[in-house]
Amino acid sequence: MARLTDNLDAIADRIRAVFAAKDAARERILPLCREVIRYSSNAIRALHRQEMDDARKMLEEARRLLDEVEKASADGGELVRHGFMTDAQKEYAEGCITLALVNGKPPPSPEELRVDSVAYLHGLGEAVGELRRYLLDSMRKGDLSRGEELLSAMDDIYNILVTVDFPDAITGGLRRTTDMVRGVLEKTRSDLTLTIRQKELENRLKDYDYEREDTE
């Protein structure tokens, strides 16, 4: 006589096969995603050293690896794709957006980068921190020529992020990133304003010294 649960072994076999495919995809994807993050991080370091060609090449390699990730994730399902892949895409988007802005170009869109919208928005927010670093490095060298331009770009990014008012479950905790951007923006505006005023004071003192020398 057949038992009521005779079909459970077959069901369990099918479930184990699905899980095995997900696990195999995960094992292929994880090291690739780590490489994407490594190349993207190194690209950002290169652009801060003004090595723009090297930064572009590293981001191109990161994109190639992301293509491999997408192929390998075909059997992994949404859970795999929206875990490791989102982090890797975020780092890649951050690198590409930062590179574009420091070179005076508009930021690429998610469609151009071929990344998820959540990853893109987080990458956009993280790029603000890199713009602050780039701007501070320029200020230390006495170069204020792009201060207002980069600060304006940071401000525009914040104004976009703050309008994405959806639950964290949808945006991946974007509110935290937006709060970080606001803090970075306020500090950068304060630092730039102080530096500009100091520069103006120095120039006035120089003009005053020249005027004194001319009258003596």
Contacts in CASP RR format, 6 or more apart in sequence:
PFRMAT RR
TARGET T0000
AUTHOR 0000-0000-0000
METHOD contacts of the structure
MODEL  1
MARLTDNLDAIADRIRAVFAAKDAARERILPLCREVIRYSSNAIRALHRQ
EMDDARKMLEEARRLLDEVEKASADGGELVRHGFMTDAQKEYAEGCITLA
LVNGKPPPSPEELRVDSVAYLHGLGEAVGELRRYLLDSMRKGDLSRGEEL
LSAMDDIYNILVTVDFPDAITGGLRRTTDMVRGVLEKTRSDLTLTIRQKE
LENRLKDYDYEREDTE
21 75 0 8 1.000
21 76 0 8 1.000
22 75 0 8 1.000
22 76 0 8 1.000
22 77 0 8 1.000
22 79 0 8 1.000
22 80 0 8 1.000
24 75 0 8 1.000
25 72 0 8 1.000
25 73 0 8 1.000
25 74 0 8 1.000
25 75 0 8 1.000
25 76 0 8 1.000
25 77 0 8 1.000
25 80 0 8 1.000
26 76 0 8 1.000
26 80 0 8 1.000
26 84 0 8 1.000
28 72 0 8 1.000
29 69 0 8 1.000
29 72 0 8 1.000
29 73 0 8 1.000
29 76 0 8 1.000
29 80 0 8 1.000
29 84 0 8 1.000
29 85 0 8 1.000
30 84 0 8 1.000
32 65 0 8 1.000
32 68 0 8 1.000
32 69 0 8 1.000
32 72 0 8 1.000
32 88 0 8 1.000
33 69 0 8 1.000
33 84 0 8 1.000
33 85 0 8 1.000
33 87 0 8 1.000
33 88 0 8 1.000
34 88 0 8 1.000
35 62 0 8 1.000
35 65 0 8 1.000
36 62 0 8 1.000
36 65 0 8 1.000
36 66 0 8 1.000
36 69 0 8 1.000
36 88 0 8 1.000
36 89 0 8 1.000
36 91 0 8 1.000
36 92 0 8 1.000
37 87 0 8 1.000
37 88 0 8 1.000
37 91 0 8 1.000
39 58 0 8 1.000
39 59 0 8 1.000
39 61 0 8 1.000
39 62 0 8 1.000
39 65 0 8 1.000
40 58 0 8 1.000
40 59 0 8 1.000
40 62 0 8 1.000
40 88 0 8 1.000
40 91 0 8 1.000
40 92 0 8 1.000
40 94 0 8 1.000
40 95 0 8 1.000
41 91 0 8 1.000
42 58 0 8 1.000
43 54 0 8 1.000
43 55 0 8 1.000
43 56 0 8 1.000
43 58 0 8 1.000
43 59 0 8 1.000
43 62 0 8 1.000
43 95 0 8 1.000
43 99 0 8 1.000
44 55 0 8 1.000
44 94 0 8 1.000
44 95 0 8 1.000
44 98 0 8 1.000
44 130 0 8 1.000
46 52 0 8 1.000
46 54 0 8 1.000
46 55 0 8 1.000
46 58 0 8 1.000
47 55 0 8 1.000
47 95 0 8 1.000
47 98 0 8 1.000
47 99 0 8 1.000
47 102 0 8 1.000
47 134 0 8 1.000
48 130 0 8 1.000
48 133 0 8 1.000
48 134 0 8 1.000
48 137 0 8 1.000
52 99 0 8 1.000
52 103 0 8 1.000
55 95 0 8 1.000
55 99 0 8 1.000
56 99 0 8 1.000
59 92 0 8 1.000
59 95 0 8 1.000
59 96 0 8 1.000
59 99 0 8 1.000
62 91 0 8 1.000
62 92 0 8 1.000
63 92 0 8 1.000
63 114 0 8 1.000
65 88 0 8 1.000
66 85 0 8 1.000
66 88 0 8 1.000
66 89 0 8 1.000
66 92 0 8 1.000
66 114 0 8 1.000
66 115 0 8 1.000
69 84 0 8 1.000
69 85 0 8 1.000
69 88 0 8 1.000
70 85 0 8 1.000
73 80 0 8 1.000
73 81 0 8 1.000
73 85 0 8 1.000
82 116 0 8 1.000
85 116 0 8 1.000
85 119 0 8 1.000
86 116 0 8 1.000
86 118 0 8 1.000
86 119 0 8 1.000
87 119 0 8 1.000
89 113 0 8 1.000
89 115 0 8 1.000
89 116 0 8 1.000
89 119 0 8 1.000
89 120 0 8 1.000
90 115 0 8 1.000
90 119 0 8 1.000
90 120 0 8 1.000
90 122 0 8 1.000
90 123 0 8 1.000
90 126 0 8 1.000
91 123 0 8 1.000
92 113 0 8 1.000
92 115 0 8 1.000
93 110 0 8 1.000
93 113 0 8 1.000
93 115 0 8 1.000
93 119 0 8 1.000
93 120 0 8 1.000
93 122 0 8 1.000
93 123 0 8 1.000
93 124 0 8 1.000
93 127 0 8 1.000
94 122 0 8 1.000
94 123 0 8 1.000
94 124 0 8 1.000
94 125 0 8 1.000
94 126 0 8 1.000
94 127 0 8 1.000
94 130 0 8 1.000
95 123 0 8 1.000
95 127 0 8 1.000
95 130 0 8 1.000
96 107 0 8 1.000
96 108 0 8 1.000
96 113 0 8 1.000
97 107 0 8 1.000
97 108 0 8 1.000
97 123 0 8 1.000
97 124 0 8 1.000
97 127 0 8 1.000
98 127 0 8 1.000
98 130 0 8 1.000
98 131 0 8 1.000
98 134 0 8 1.000
100 106 0 8 1.000
100 107 0 8 1.000
100 108 0 8 1.000
101 107 0 8 1.000
101 127 0 8 1.000
101 131 0 8 1.000
101 150 0 8 1.000
101 153 0 8 1.000
102 131 0 8 1.000
102 134 0 8 1.000
102 150 0 8 1.000
104 149 0 8 1.000
107 124 0 8 1.000
107 127 0 8 1.000
109 120 0 8 1.000
110 116 0 8 1.000
110 117 0 8 1.000
110 119 0 8 1.000
110 120 0 8 1.000
113 120 0 8 1.000
118 170 0 8 1.000
118 171 0 8 1.000
118 172 0 8 1.000
118 174 0 8 1.000
121 161 0 8 1.000
121 164 0 8 1.000
121 171 0 8 1.000
121 174 0 8 1.000
121 177 0 8 1.000
122 172 0 8 1.000
122 174 0 8 1.000
122 177 0 8 1.000
124 157 0 8 1.000
124 160 0 8 1.000
124 161 0 8 1.000
125 157 0 8 1.000
125 161 0 8 1.000
125 177 0 8 1.000
125 178 0 8 1.000
125 180 0 8 1.000
125 181 0 8 1.000
126 177 0 8 1.000
127 157 0 8 1.000
128 154 0 8 1.000
128 157 0 8 1.000
128 158 0 8 1.000
128 180 0 8 1.000
128 181 0 8 1.000
128 184 0 8 1.000
128 185 0 8 1.000
129 181 0 8 1.000
129 184 0 8 1.000
131 150 0 8 1.000
131 153 0 8 1.000
131 154 0 8 1.000
131 188 0 8 1.000
132 154 0 8 1.000
132 184 0 8 1.000
132 187 0 8 1.000
132 188 0 8 1.000
134 150 0 8 1.000
135 146 0 8 1.000
135 147 0 8 1.000
135 150 0 8 1.000
135 151 0 8 1.000
135 188 0 8 1.000
135 192 0 8 1.000
136 188 0 8 1.000
136 191 0 8 1.000
138 144 0 8 1.000
138 145 0 8 1.000
138 146 0 8 1.000
138 147 0 8 1.000
139 147 0 8 1.000
139 191 0 8 1.000
139 192 0 8 1.000
139 195 0 8 1.000
142 199 0 8 1.000
144 192 0 8 1.000
144 195 0 8 1.000
144 196 0 8 1.000
144 199 0 8 1.000
147 192 0 8 1.000
148 192 0 8 1.000
151 185 0 8 1.000
151 188 0 8 1.000
151 189 0 8 1.000
151 192 0 8 1.000
154 181 0 8 1.000
154 184 0 8 1.000
154 185 0 8 1.000
154 188 0 8 1.000
155 185 0 8 1.000
157 181 0 8 1.000
158 178 0 8 1.000
158 181 0 8 1.000
158 182 0 8 1.000
158 185 0 8 1.000
161 174 0 8 1.000
161 177 0 8 1.000
161 178 0 8 1.000
161 181 0 8 1.000
162 178 0 8 1.000
162 182 0 8 1.000
164 171 0 8 1.000
164 174 0 8 1.000
164 178 0 8 1.000
166 174 0 8 1.000
168 174 0 8 1.000
168 175 0 8 1.000
END
